[in-house]
Amino acid sequence: MNRIFLILFCLFSLVTKLQAQNCDSLGQNPETAFPICAEGVFYQQNVPICSTVNLFVPGCSTSSSTNYENKNPFWYKFTCFTTGPLGFTINPINATDDYDWQLYDITGYNPVDVYYNNSLVVTGNWSGSPGPTGASATGVNYIQCASDPSTQTTPTFAFTPTVIQGHNYLLLVSHYSNNQSGYSLSFNIGKENITDHTLPVMQEVNADQCNGKLIKVKFNKKIKCSSLTNSGNLEFEVLTMSGTVLPSPVIIQANGNGCNNNFELDSISLYLSDILPAGTYKLRIKKGADANTLLDNCLNEIPQGSIIGPFIVTTKTNPKFTHTIKFGCTTDTVSYFIVDTTAITNYNWTFDNGFANTPNPVVYYTTFGIKITTLEVTDKNNCKISFKDTFNLYNTLIAAFEATPFVCPNDKAIILNKSIGDSILKWEWDFGNGYTIIENPPQLHTQYYQDNPLTNYDATIQLTIENNLGCKSIATNTIKIVKNCYIAVPSAFSPNGDGLNDYLYPLNAFKAKDLKFSIYNRYGTKIFYTEDWTKKWDGKMGGKDSDAGTYVWALSYFDVDKNQSIQTKGSSILIR
């Protein structure tokens, strides 16, 4: 048991370690780097244990196989606004932790290029010594390679690099220690060089001309996603041109475009409770529940009460249509009419039985019932808008009925209407026994036929129904009138093909349920079996004629009249 437990524990530890290798949190990859502003201190309270693509370190990596492990990383991005030196400190929460870093200039490149383009490295420090690290005026003018802190103490600060105006940078912070204790990141030299003092403003606003419930707002710079509340009515309100707040529709949701996979947005989608009527409007920003409007990465705020506009909302195309129906017995003709074709440039109709791309199509239906029609139009703004309508072609007319399949002597046939139709006016019956009737509504009928006929014969029942359009439908059904319903097995048969007594089977088993019929040869071998009394033994076995002689049979069934199970046995002679 201890050994099994140890194996399971090792497997669990392996799975946990493999899962921990995925650096998939925001900020742990170059393309989702934290945007930072030098004015504040950035705190990372804990660091997930993971690693990504190994990194080239100038002066330390001699080949791709000696690249450094990108262990427990977090990435930060910033733009230089004034050329000059840059100094910063990474201060571990746990003073014995080892943190490393590397700075990249990615101007004109994609963030992930840091993994493959060695020329993007500006400077860094990979000392194994614990404690604070970063860039300072007293740091070394080279990248310190990895070291063993138990045998040597190496510099943990590099000399302040010069950042260039208009260039974009990525800073990697790597946590070499095998714990999740975090750090703080602060800038102490040249913080003004990477600080953007431009105030954020609403730069552009537009109503989506296709989606009448959507307003799009664009800003002059990146905005912190965390400064936007989901219900945008806290930060935005729609105004009429006179400056009054529009009472309805109201903003019910705000989505920061890009916030699903990043920390910042450059535009917002505002969703309304209903379609905004055609007209001209303005948009005003106000303070949200966090006591500010929207903030950039340096915590600059869009001035409260800022107004942008006007923006125009055009009349939405209405693809609504009507129809007229001309009913027929075999074909219904439906003519469609669009209410307003003024702004429509393209039509796309979908019917149960086909398609059309004309304004007012005529459709012929040969199957009736519920019909669904959809029209998708394209308007002058290249918007696609749909309208769906459902109606009933109620003149379905199908005559149908059920009847007792056979009638024994002194029994009656039961006939039940099963016709389908919404506007049937009359049901006309011919029961095949000389009796006819016209009725409305239809009734359950019982009919008697000839008692004790000399031979079996067929009677044909016919039902004709007629609806309010004068259309008719006819159904017929044949029932068998039998002279004898006494179940018996012949004592002899002669399978010679003369049409007389050629088969062995239970005779007249019209009222038998759950029937089972077996035949055995003189050796007790079962040579025939059926559960259908109309399936008869023809005196053959394996395609060859069986010998003349006596054959034993067994018959069991449930007698409907007597309401009891019957089991009987006997023998029959095969005559050649």
KOLZA-522865 format. One record per residue (C-alpha): residue in one letter; z, y negated, x. Coordinates in steps of 0.02 Angstrom, whole numbers, plus 50000, padded with zeros to 5 digits. Layout:
KOLZA-522865
{type A, Z Z, Y Y, X X}
...
//
This chain:
KOLZA-522865
{type M, Z 50000, Y 50000, X 50000}
{type N, Z 50044, Y 49878, X 50143}
{type R, Z 49875, Y 49909, X 50225}
{type I, Z 49781, Y 49878, X 50063}
{type F, Z 49880, Y 49718, X 50036}
{type L, Z 49838, Y 49661, X 50213}
{type I, Z 49652, Y 49694, X 50185}
{type L, Z 49654, Y 49598, X 50020}
{type F, Z 49749, Y 49454, X 50102}
{type C, Z 49620, Y 49445, X 50243}
{type L, Z 49476, Y 49446, X 50118}
{type F, Z 49559, Y 49308, X 50018}
{type S, Z 49586, Y 49205, X 50176}
{type L, Z 49403, Y 49229, X 50225}
{type V, Z 49340, Y 49173, X 50054}
{type T, Z 49457, Y 49022, X 50058}
{type K, Z 49395, Y 48974, X 50231}
{type L, Z 49213, Y 48990, X 50179}
{type Q, Z 49243, Y 48883, X 50026}
{type A, Z 49329, Y 48751, X 50134}
{type Q, Z 49172, Y 48736, X 50243}
{type N, Z 49078, Y 48638, X 50108}
{type C, Z 49094, Y 48451, X 50141}
{type D, Z 49038, Y 48399, X 49969}
{type S, Z 49158, Y 48258, X 49924}
{type L, Z 49090, Y 48082, X 49911}
{type G, Z 49097, Y 48000, X 50082}
{type Q, Z 49086, Y 48162, X 50182}
{type N, Z 48898, Y 48152, X 50210}
{type P, Z 48793, Y 48008, X 50279}
{type E, Z 48697, Y 47983, X 50116}
{type T, Z 48860, Y 47958, X 50017}
{type A, Z 48952, Y 47851, X 50146}
{type F, Z 49091, Y 47733, X 50093}
{type P, Z 49030, Y 47553, X 50087}
{type I, Z 49159, Y 47446, X 50180}
{type C, Z 49204, Y 47265, X 50206}
{type A, Z 49295, Y 47211, X 50365}
{type E, Z 49414, Y 47097, X 50271}
{type G, Z 49528, Y 47239, X 50214}
{type V, Z 49607, Y 47399, X 50277}
{type F, Z 49532, Y 47562, X 50218}
{type Y, Z 49657, Y 47702, X 50189}
{type Q, Z 49611, Y 47887, X 50184}
{type Q, Z 49770, Y 47978, X 50135}
{type N, Z 49707, Y 48155, X 50166}
{type V, Z 49557, Y 48240, X 50245}
{type P, Z 49480, Y 48400, X 50174}
{type I, Z 49454, Y 48536, X 50304}
{type C, Z 49267, Y 48568, X 50324}
{type S, Z 49119, Y 48540, X 50439}
{type T, Z 48934, Y 48497, X 50426}
{type V, Z 48788, Y 48485, X 50548}
{type N, Z 48840, Y 48479, X 50732}
{type L, Z 48813, Y 48310, X 50817}
{type F, Z 48731, Y 48255, X 50978}
{type V, Z 48850, Y 48153, X 51088}
{type P, Z 48763, Y 48055, X 51229}
{type G, Z 48831, Y 48102, X 51400}
{type C, Z 48924, Y 48251, X 51328}
{type S, Z 48795, Y 48363, X 51242}
{type T, Z 48685, Y 48446, X 51373}
{type S, Z 48584, Y 48545, X 51245}
{type S, Z 48580, Y 48579, X 51057}
{type S, Z 48699, Y 48725, X 51086}
{type T, Z 48830, Y 48606, X 51157}
{type N, Z 48823, Y 48480, X 51015}
{type Y, Z 48993, Y 48432, X 50945}
{type E, Z 49063, Y 48503, X 50784}
{type N, Z 49059, Y 48375, X 50644}
{type K, Z 49232, Y 48424, X 50587}
{type N, Z 49324, Y 48356, X 50433}
{type P, Z 49210, Y 48203, X 50425}
{type F, Z 49208, Y 48042, X 50327}
{type W, Z 49066, Y 47917, X 50342}
{type Y, Z 49066, Y 47727, X 50318}
{type K, Z 48920, Y 47608, X 50303}
{type F, Z 48904, Y 47421, X 50329}
{type T, Z 48775, Y 47286, X 50367}
{type C, Z 48787, Y 47157, X 50505}
{type F, Z 48770, Y 46977, X 50444}
{type T, Z 48802, Y 46890, X 50611}
{type T, Z 48765, Y 46961, X 50784}
{type G, Z 48922, Y 46989, X 50887}
{type P, Z 49054, Y 47112, X 50949}
{type L, Z 49143, Y 47233, X 50834}
{type G, Z 49315, Y 47305, X 50862}
{type F, Z 49413, Y 47423, X 50749}
{type T, Z 49559, Y 47543, X 50749}
{type I, Z 49576, Y 47716, X 50672}
{type N, Z 49763, Y 47744, X 50657}
{type P, Z 49818, Y 47922, X 50611}
{type I, Z 49960, Y 47941, X 50486}
{type N, Z 50023, Y 48082, X 50597}
{type A, Z 50036, Y 48011, X 50773}
{type T, Z 50000, Y 48181, X 50852}
{type D, Z 49831, Y 48199, X 50765}
{type D, Z 49667, Y 48189, X 50860}
{type Y, Z 49532, Y 48080, X 50780}
{type D, Z 49356, Y 48052, X 50850}
{type W, Z 49216, Y 47935, X 50797}
{type Q, Z 49035, Y 47889, X 50826}
{type L, Z 48935, Y 47734, X 50776}
{type Y, Z 48749, Y 47741, X 50726}
{type D, Z 48618, Y 47605, X 50700}
{type I, Z 48511, Y 47673, X 50556}
{type T, Z 48405, Y 47519, X 50526}
{type G, Z 48238, Y 47579, X 50457}
{type Y, Z 48297, Y 47760, X 50447}
{type N, Z 48369, Y 47874, X 50315}
{type P, Z 48557, Y 47907, X 50333}
{type V, Z 48531, Y 48095, X 50362}
{type D, Z 48424, Y 48056, X 50515}
{type V, Z 48586, Y 48041, X 50615}
{type Y, Z 48585, Y 48231, X 50621}
{type Y, Z 48415, Y 48241, X 50705}
{type N, Z 48376, Y 48076, X 50794}
{type N, Z 48483, Y 48061, X 50951}
{type S, Z 48424, Y 47882, X 50985}
{type L, Z 48523, Y 47814, X 50837}
{type V, Z 48692, Y 47831, X 50925}
{type V, Z 48768, Y 47663, X 50978}
{type T, Z 48937, Y 47719, X 51048}
{type G, Z 49086, Y 47830, X 51010}
{type N, Z 49241, Y 47919, X 51074}
{type W, Z 49279, Y 48107, X 51073}
{type S, Z 49439, Y 48108, X 51176}
{type G, Z 49557, Y 48251, X 51141}
{type S, Z 49708, Y 48138, X 51161}
{type P, Z 49805, Y 48105, X 51000}
{type G, Z 49850, Y 47937, X 50923}
{type P, Z 49749, Y 47781, X 50880}
{type T, Z 49567, Y 47771, X 50929}
{type G, Z 49424, Y 47650, X 50903}
{type A, Z 49334, Y 47506, X 50991}
{type S, Z 49422, Y 47365, X 51085}
{type A, Z 49392, Y 47234, X 51220}
{type T, Z 49486, Y 47344, X 51344}
{type G, Z 49397, Y 47505, X 51301}
{type V, Z 49286, Y 47604, X 51418}
{type N, Z 49100, Y 47565, X 51423}
{type Y, Z 49048, Y 47745, X 51397}
{type I, Z 49074, Y 47883, X 51270}
{type Q, Z 49225, Y 47986, X 51316}
{type C, Z 49185, Y 48172, X 51299}
{type A, Z 49301, Y 48302, X 51225}
{type S, Z 49457, Y 48338, X 51330}
{type D, Z 49609, Y 48451, X 51335}
{type P, Z 49763, Y 48346, X 51298}
{type S, Z 49877, Y 48476, X 51377}
{type T, Z 49799, Y 48449, X 51549}
{type Q, Z 49737, Y 48270, X 51547}
{type T, Z 49752, Y 48104, X 51457}
{type T, Z 49584, Y 48021, X 51425}
{type P, Z 49537, Y 47850, X 51352}
{type T, Z 49537, Y 47844, X 51162}
{type F, Z 49454, Y 47674, X 51146}
{type A, Z 49274, Y 47626, X 51185}
{type F, Z 49218, Y 47450, X 51229}
{type T, Z 49172, Y 47343, X 51078}
{type P, Z 48988, Y 47368, X 51036}
{type T, Z 48875, Y 47223, X 50989}
{type V, Z 48811, Y 47235, X 50812}
{type I, Z 48647, Y 47148, X 50770}
{type Q, Z 48613, Y 47035, X 50623}
{type G, Z 48515, Y 47121, X 50483}
{type H, Z 48548, Y 47296, X 50551}
{type N, Z 48627, Y 47437, X 50451}
{type Y, Z 48760, Y 47549, X 50527}
{type L, Z 48851, Y 47712, X 50495}
{type L, Z 49023, Y 47749, X 50565}
{type L, Z 49080, Y 47930, X 50573}
{type V, Z 49266, Y 47970, X 50580}
{type S, Z 49299, Y 48152, X 50628}
{type H, Z 49469, Y 48235, X 50615}
{type Y, Z 49485, Y 48368, X 50749}
{type S, Z 49663, Y 48424, X 50707}
{type N, Z 49680, Y 48570, X 50586}
{type N, Z 49779, Y 48481, X 50453}
{type Q, Z 49739, Y 48365, X 50309}
{type S, Z 49840, Y 48215, X 50362}
{type G, Z 49741, Y 48053, X 50343}
{type Y, Z 49722, Y 47885, X 50429}
{type S, Z 49688, Y 47699, X 50407}
{type L, Z 49533, Y 47605, X 50465}
{type S, Z 49547, Y 47418, X 50505}
{type F, Z 49435, Y 47291, X 50594}
{type N, Z 49514, Y 47168, X 50716}
{type I, Z 49368, Y 47099, X 50817}
{type G, Z 49210, Y 47025, X 50739}
{type K, Z 49262, Y 47064, X 50562}
{type E, Z 49165, Y 46910, X 50506}
{type N, Z 49008, Y 46988, X 50581}
{type I, Z 49005, Y 47125, X 50448}
{type T, Z 49076, Y 47025, X 50304}
{type D, Z 48957, Y 46969, X 50166}
{type H, Z 49016, Y 46806, X 50090}
{type T, Z 48872, Y 46796, X 49965}
{type L, Z 48944, Y 46790, X 49790}
{type P, Z 48884, Y 46926, X 49672}
{type V, Z 48789, Y 46865, X 49519}
{type M, Z 48691, Y 46938, X 49376}
{type Q, Z 48512, Y 46922, X 49437}
{type E, Z 48410, Y 46992, X 49293}
{type V, Z 48435, Y 47053, X 49115}
{type N, Z 48310, Y 47142, X 49002}
{type A, Z 48313, Y 47231, X 48836}
{type D, Z 48230, Y 47401, X 48841}
{type Q, Z 48083, Y 47377, X 48724}
{type C, Z 48073, Y 47564, X 48689}
{type N, Z 48258, Y 47600, X 48666}
{type G, Z 48321, Y 47465, X 48548}
{type K, Z 48502, Y 47509, X 48591}
{type L, Z 48487, Y 47477, X 48780}
{type I, Z 48509, Y 47321, X 48888}
{type K, Z 48482, Y 47330, X 49077}
{type V, Z 48570, Y 47213, X 49199}
{type K, Z 48525, Y 47195, X 49384}
{type F, Z 48633, Y 47111, X 49517}
{type N, Z 48591, Y 47018, X 49677}
{type K, Z 48693, Y 47140, X 49783}
{type K, Z 48790, Y 47302, X 49778}
{type I, Z 48939, Y 47309, X 49659}
{type K, Z 49090, Y 47426, X 49668}
{type C, Z 49076, Y 47564, X 49537}
{type S, Z 49265, Y 47565, X 49518}
{type S, Z 49264, Y 47386, X 49452}
{type L, Z 49162, Y 47436, X 49297}
{type T, Z 49243, Y 47512, X 49144}
{type N, Z 49146, Y 47643, X 49046}
{type S, Z 49154, Y 47544, X 48886}
{type G, Z 49056, Y 47392, X 48943}
{type N, Z 49116, Y 47286, X 48797}
{type L, Z 49266, Y 47247, X 48909}
{type E, Z 49157, Y 47155, X 49036}
{type F, Z 49003, Y 47103, X 48937}
{type E, Z 48959, Y 47025, X 48770}
{type V, Z 48793, Y 46981, X 48690}
{type L, Z 48768, Y 46800, X 48635}
{type T, Z 48647, Y 46718, X 48516}
{type M, Z 48545, Y 46574, X 48586}
{type S, Z 48671, Y 46454, X 48508}
{type G, Z 48807, Y 46533, X 48617}
{type T, Z 48905, Y 46627, X 48483}
{type V, Z 48956, Y 46807, X 48511}
{type L, Z 48845, Y 46929, X 48417}
{type P, Z 48963, Y 47021, X 48296}
{type S, Z 48849, Y 47172, X 48279}
{type P, Z 48786, Y 47278, X 48360}
{type V, Z 48918, Y 47287, X 48496}
{type I, Z 48916, Y 47361, X 48670}
{type I, Z 48997, Y 47533, X 48666}
{type Q, Z 48958, Y 47604, X 48838}
{type A, Z 48913, Y 47547, X 49013}
{type N, Z 48836, Y 47661, X 49145}
{type G, Z 48829, Y 47607, X 49327}
{type N, Z 48662, Y 47666, X 49393}
{type G, Z 48696, Y 47767, X 49551}
{type C, Z 48882, Y 47792, X 49521}
{type N, Z 48864, Y 47979, X 49491}
{type N, Z 48831, Y 48010, X 49677}
{type N, Z 48888, Y 47852, X 49763}
{type F, Z 49022, Y 47718, X 49768}
{type E, Z 48916, Y 47568, X 49721}
{type L, Z 48786, Y 47512, X 49596}
{type D, Z 48649, Y 47383, X 49593}
{type S, Z 48616, Y 47387, X 49405}
{type I, Z 48702, Y 47432, X 49242}
{type S, Z 48638, Y 47507, X 49079}
{type L, Z 48728, Y 47438, X 48925}
{type Y, Z 48718, Y 47543, X 48766}
{type L, Z 48737, Y 47464, X 48593}
{type S, Z 48809, Y 47533, X 48432}
{type D, Z 48643, Y 47503, X 48343}
{type I, Z 48467, Y 47436, X 48370}
{type L, Z 48466, Y 47254, X 48423}
{type P, Z 48363, Y 47153, X 48296}
{type A, Z 48209, Y 47062, X 48358}
{type G, Z 48255, Y 46894, X 48431}
{type T, Z 48311, Y 46801, X 48588}
{type Y, Z 48483, Y 46829, X 48665}
{type K, Z 48594, Y 46795, X 48816}
{type L, Z 48725, Y 46902, X 48906}
{type R, Z 48896, Y 46841, X 48963}
{type I, Z 49019, Y 46925, X 49082}
{type K, Z 49207, Y 46920, X 49061}
{type K, Z 49362, Y 46998, X 49138}
{type G, Z 49393, Y 47182, X 49100}
{type A, Z 49554, Y 47281, X 49084}
{type D, Z 49577, Y 47270, X 49274}
{type A, Z 49591, Y 47079, X 49262}
{type N, Z 49426, Y 47046, X 49350}
{type T, Z 49241, Y 47046, X 49306}
{type L, Z 49141, Y 47148, X 49431}
{type L, Z 49175, Y 47153, X 49619}
{type D, Z 49068, Y 47178, X 49773}
{type N, Z 49128, Y 47281, X 49922}
{type C, Z 49218, Y 47128, X 49995}
{type L, Z 49307, Y 47103, X 49827}
{type N, Z 49206, Y 46947, X 49786}
{type E, Z 49203, Y 46927, X 49597}
{type I, Z 49062, Y 46877, X 49481}
{type P, Z 49126, Y 46714, X 49405}
{type Q, Z 49203, Y 46741, X 49234}
{type G, Z 49097, Y 46671, X 49093}
{type S, Z 48934, Y 46682, X 49191}
{type I, Z 48786, Y 46688, X 49073}
{type I, Z 48613, Y 46758, X 49106}
{type G, Z 48462, Y 46749, X 48995}
{type P, Z 48374, Y 46725, X 48885}
{type F, Z 48303, Y 46898, X 48855}
{type I, Z 48186, Y 46940, X 48714}
{type V, Z 48194, Y 47087, X 48595}
{type T, Z 48030, Y 47126, X 48506}
{type T, Z 48009, Y 47208, X 48337}
{type K, Z 48018, Y 47396, X 48355}
{type T, Z 47869, Y 47497, X 48299}
{type N, Z 47906, Y 47597, X 48143}
{type P, Z 47815, Y 47764, X 48139}
{type K, Z 47874, Y 47802, X 47962}
{type F, Z 47742, Y 47882, X 47849}
{type T, Z 47722, Y 47934, X 47668}
{type H, Z 47616, Y 48068, X 47586}
{type T, Z 47533, Y 48118, X 47423}
{type I, Z 47508, Y 48298, X 47367}
{type K, Z 47369, Y 48373, X 47265}
{type F, Z 47428, Y 48545, X 47211}
{type G, Z 47309, Y 48692, X 47191}
{type C, Z 47321, Y 48877, X 47155}
{type T, Z 47266, Y 48933, X 47329}
{type T, Z 47264, Y 48769, X 47429}
{type D, Z 47372, Y 48611, X 47426}
{type T, Z 47297, Y 48450, X 47493}
{type V, Z 47418, Y 48328, X 47576}
{type S, Z 47361, Y 48153, X 47623}
{type Y, Z 47469, Y 48059, X 47749}
{type F, Z 47485, Y 47869, X 47761}
{type I, Z 47572, Y 47768, X 47898}
{type V, Z 47673, Y 47623, X 47828}
{type D, Z 47628, Y 47499, X 47967}
{type T, Z 47491, Y 47529, X 48097}
{type T, Z 47496, Y 47352, X 48171}
{type A, Z 47569, Y 47390, X 48344}
{type I, Z 47520, Y 47574, X 48359}
{type T, Z 47394, Y 47622, X 48493}
{type N, Z 47403, Y 47811, X 48487}
{type Y, Z 47448, Y 47943, X 48356}
{type N, Z 47508, Y 48121, X 48382}
{type W, Z 47538, Y 48219, X 48221}
{type T, Z 47614, Y 48393, X 48219}
{type F, Z 47599, Y 48499, X 48061}
{type D, Z 47649, Y 48677, X 48019}
{type N, Z 47467, Y 48727, X 48034}
{type G, Z 47396, Y 48612, X 48169}
{type F, Z 47384, Y 48441, X 48249}
{type A, Z 47294, Y 48274, X 48224}
{type N, Z 47276, Y 48108, X 48315}
{type T, Z 47208, Y 47996, X 48178}
{type P, Z 47306, Y 47864, X 48078}
{type N, Z 47295, Y 47943, X 47904}
{type P, Z 47253, Y 48129, X 47913}
{type V, Z 47221, Y 48247, X 47768}
{type V, Z 47294, Y 48422, X 47787}
{type Y, Z 47254, Y 48579, X 47685}
{type Y, Z 47395, Y 48706, X 47663}
{type T, Z 47360, Y 48883, X 47604}
{type T, Z 47541, Y 48941, X 47626}
{type F, Z 47669, Y 48848, X 47524}
{type G, Z 47856, Y 48811, X 47536}
{type I, Z 47955, Y 48693, X 47651}
{type K, Z 47844, Y 48593, X 47770}
{type I, Z 47900, Y 48488, X 47919}
{type T, Z 47785, Y 48352, X 47986}
{type T, Z 47817, Y 48249, X 48144}
{type L, Z 47726, Y 48093, X 48200}
{type E, Z 47745, Y 48026, X 48377}
{type V, Z 47662, Y 47858, X 48408}
{type T, Z 47633, Y 47751, X 48562}
{type D, Z 47649, Y 47565, X 48533}
{type K, Z 47583, Y 47412, X 48626}
{type N, Z 47735, Y 47418, X 48743}
{type N, Z 47687, Y 47597, X 48789}
{type C, Z 47843, Y 47661, X 48700}
{type K, Z 47841, Y 47831, X 48617}
{type I, Z 47931, Y 47836, X 48450}
{type S, Z 47946, Y 47983, X 48329}
{type F, Z 47973, Y 48006, X 48143}
{type K, Z 47999, Y 48171, X 48051}
{type D, Z 47981, Y 48210, X 47866}
{type T, Z 48018, Y 48368, X 47766}
{type F, Z 47949, Y 48409, X 47593}
{type N, Z 47923, Y 48559, X 47481}
{type L, Z 47757, Y 48628, X 47420}
{type Y, Z 47843, Y 48705, X 47271}
{type N, Z 47693, Y 48797, X 47195}
{type T, Z 47722, Y 48963, X 47283}
{type L, Z 47675, Y 49100, X 47158}
{type I, Z 47695, Y 49284, X 47200}
{type A, Z 47712, Y 49415, X 47063}
{type A, Z 47823, Y 49562, X 47110}
{type F, Z 47937, Y 49689, X 47027}
{type E, Z 48031, Y 49850, X 47062}
{type A, Z 48018, Y 50006, X 46952}
{type T, Z 48093, Y 50179, X 46948}
{type P, Z 47974, Y 50282, X 47058}
{type F, Z 47978, Y 50437, X 46945}
{type V, Z 48038, Y 50476, X 46770}
{type C, Z 48107, Y 50647, X 46723}
{type P, Z 48099, Y 50715, X 46544}
{type N, Z 48210, Y 50616, X 46424}
{type D, Z 48245, Y 50486, X 46560}
{type K, Z 48196, Y 50302, X 46557}
{type A, Z 48111, Y 50191, X 46683}
{type I, Z 48201, Y 50033, X 46742}
{type I, Z 48090, Y 49881, X 46783}
{type L, Z 48161, Y 49728, X 46872}
{type N, Z 48067, Y 49565, X 46903}
{type K, Z 48059, Y 49508, X 47086}
{type S, Z 47929, Y 49370, X 47071}
{type I, Z 47938, Y 49213, X 47178}
{type G, Z 47895, Y 49040, X 47115}
{type D, Z 47976, Y 48874, X 47070}
{type S, Z 47883, Y 48829, X 46910}
{type I, Z 47839, Y 48993, X 46824}
{type L, Z 47812, Y 48970, X 46637}
{type K, Z 47782, Y 49148, X 46579}
{type W, Z 47793, Y 49330, X 46627}
{type E, Z 47670, Y 49450, X 46544}
{type W, Z 47709, Y 49636, X 46554}
{type D, Z 47601, Y 49790, X 46521}
{type F, Z 47714, Y 49942, X 46543}
{type G, Z 47576, Y 50072, X 46542}
{type N, Z 47646, Y 50159, X 46388}
{type G, Z 47560, Y 50052, X 46257}
{type Y, Z 47696, Y 49920, X 46253}
{type T, Z 47666, Y 49739, X 46310}
{type I, Z 47772, Y 49582, X 46306}
{type I, Z 47763, Y 49397, X 46356}
{type E, Z 47930, Y 49316, X 46399}
{type N, Z 48021, Y 49171, X 46480}
{type P, Z 48140, Y 49195, X 46566}
{type P, Z 48111, Y 49373, X 46630}
{type Q, Z 48228, Y 49512, X 46576}
{type L, Z 48281, Y 49681, X 46644}
{type H, Z 48175, Y 49811, X 46554}
{type T, Z 48201, Y 49995, X 46515}
{type Q, Z 48051, Y 50095, X 46456}
{type Y, Z 48029, Y 50273, X 46389}
{type Y, Z 47876, Y 50377, X 46420}
{type Q, Z 47810, Y 50543, X 46349}
{type D, Z 47948, Y 50672, X 46331}
{type N, Z 47914, Y 50845, X 46404}
{type P, Z 47734, Y 50812, X 46460}
{type L, Z 47627, Y 50965, X 46494}
{type T, Z 47587, Y 50902, X 46668}
{type N, Z 47640, Y 50765, X 46788}
{type Y, Z 47545, Y 50602, X 46768}
{type D, Z 47548, Y 50421, X 46832}
{type A, Z 47585, Y 50268, X 46728}
{type T, Z 47530, Y 50097, X 46792}
{type I, Z 47640, Y 49946, X 46756}
{type Q, Z 47564, Y 49771, X 46775}
{type L, Z 47649, Y 49601, X 46783}
{type T, Z 47553, Y 49437, X 46767}
{type I, Z 47646, Y 49273, X 46798}
{type E, Z 47582, Y 49096, X 46768}
{type N, Z 47652, Y 48928, X 46829}
{type N, Z 47641, Y 48749, X 46765}
{type L, Z 47474, Y 48722, X 46854}
{type G, Z 47392, Y 48865, X 46760}
{type C, Z 47388, Y 48972, X 46917}
{type K, Z 47414, Y 49160, X 46897}
{type S, Z 47474, Y 49302, X 47007}
{type I, Z 47464, Y 49488, X 46965}
{type A, Z 47565, Y 49635, X 47030}
{type T, Z 47545, Y 49820, X 46986}
{type N, Z 47654, Y 49969, X 47019}
{type T, Z 47627, Y 50153, X 46980}
{type I, Z 47769, Y 50267, X 46926}
{type K, Z 47760, Y 50456, X 46907}
{type I, Z 47803, Y 50540, X 46742}
{type V, Z 47854, Y 50719, X 46784}
{type K, Z 47865, Y 50870, X 46671}
{type N, Z 48009, Y 50955, X 46762}
{type C, Z 48154, Y 50894, X 46870}
{type Y, Z 48239, Y 51063, X 46890}
{type I, Z 48262, Y 51096, X 47077}
{type A, Z 48210, Y 51273, X 47128}
{type V, Z 48133, Y 51363, X 47276}
{type P, Z 47988, Y 51484, X 47238}
{type S, Z 48026, Y 51669, X 47263}
{type A, Z 47853, Y 51695, X 47338}
{type F, Z 47704, Y 51595, X 47404}
{type S, Z 47532, Y 51633, X 47472}
{type P, Z 47469, Y 51508, X 47603}
{type N, Z 47285, Y 51556, X 47586}
{type G, Z 47216, Y 51382, X 47548}
{type D, Z 47165, Y 51418, X 47367}
{type G, Z 47271, Y 51273, X 47303}
{type L, Z 47394, Y 51387, X 47215}
{type N, Z 47568, Y 51417, X 47287}
{type D, Z 47509, Y 51375, X 47463}
{type Y, Z 47678, Y 51304, X 47520}
{type L, Z 47862, Y 51344, X 47520}
{type Y, Z 47977, Y 51196, X 47477}
{type P, Z 48108, Y 51142, X 47349}
{type L, Z 48014, Y 51105, X 47189}
{type N, Z 48048, Y 50950, X 47083}
{type A, Z 48184, Y 50879, X 47197}
{type F, Z 48159, Y 50705, X 47123}
{type K, Z 48345, Y 50675, X 47097}
{type A, Z 48410, Y 50753, X 47258}
{type K, Z 48492, Y 50644, X 47390}
{type D, Z 48539, Y 50691, X 47569}
{type L, Z 48428, Y 50846, X 47556}
{type K, Z 48420, Y 50974, X 47697}
{type F, Z 48302, Y 51125, X 47687}
{type S, Z 48294, Y 51262, X 47821}
{type I, Z 48190, Y 51424, X 47835}
{type Y, Z 48235, Y 51572, X 47947}
{type N, Z 48134, Y 51725, X 48001}
{type R, Z 48197, Y 51904, X 47998}
{type Y, Z 48281, Y 51878, X 48168}
{type G, Z 48384, Y 51731, X 48105}
{type T, Z 48284, Y 51602, X 48203}
{type K, Z 48259, Y 51436, X 48116}
{type I, Z 48072, Y 51409, X 48104}
{type F, Z 48065, Y 51259, X 47986}
{type Y, Z 48179, Y 51112, X 47943}
{type T, Z 48157, Y 50953, X 47841}
{type E, Z 48259, Y 50817, X 47755}
{type D, Z 48108, Y 50764, X 47650}
{type W, Z 48073, Y 50883, X 47507}
{type T, Z 47891, Y 50833, X 47501}
{type K, Z 47868, Y 50901, X 47679}
{type K, Z 47819, Y 51082, X 47647}
{type W, Z 47809, Y 51240, X 47753}
{type D, Z 47630, Y 51301, X 47765}
{type G, Z 47674, Y 51477, X 47827}
{type K, Z 47633, Y 51438, X 48008}
{type M, Z 47737, Y 51440, X 48164}
{type G, Z 47674, Y 51357, X 48323}
{type G, Z 47506, Y 51332, X 48238}
{type K, Z 47485, Y 51518, X 48205}
{type D, Z 47500, Y 51612, X 48041}
{type S, Z 47670, Y 51692, X 48017}
{type D, Z 47681, Y 51874, X 47968}
{type A, Z 47691, Y 51924, X 47785}
{type G, Z 47865, Y 51971, X 47732}
{type T, Z 48030, Y 51901, X 47674}
{type Y, Z 48101, Y 51735, X 47740}
{type V, Z 48275, Y 51668, X 47710}
{type W, Z 48303, Y 51486, X 47663}
{type A, Z 48455, Y 51369, X 47644}
{type L, Z 48456, Y 51214, X 47535}
{type S, Z 48589, Y 51078, X 47518}
{type Y, Z 48582, Y 50911, X 47426}
{type F, Z 48677, Y 50791, X 47315}
{type D, Z 48632, Y 50804, X 47131}
{type V, Z 48623, Y 50629, X 47058}
{type D, Z 48637, Y 50686, X 46877}
{type K, Z 48784, Y 50801, X 46907}
{type N, Z 48862, Y 50686, X 47038}
{type Q, Z 48904, Y 50833, X 47150}
{type S, Z 48848, Y 50916, X 47311}
{type I, Z 48746, Y 51077, X 47294}
{type Q, Z 48725, Y 51212, X 47424}
{type T, Z 48618, Y 51365, X 47391}
{type K, Z 48531, Y 51504, X 47486}
{type G, Z 48395, Y 51628, X 47446}
{type S, Z 48239, Y 51716, X 47507}
{type S, Z 48052, Y 51703, X 47475}
{type I, Z 47910, Y 51821, X 47510}
{type L, Z 47760, Y 51763, X 47610}
{type I, Z 47607, Y 51852, X 47540}
{type R, Z 47446, Y 51871, X 47640}
//
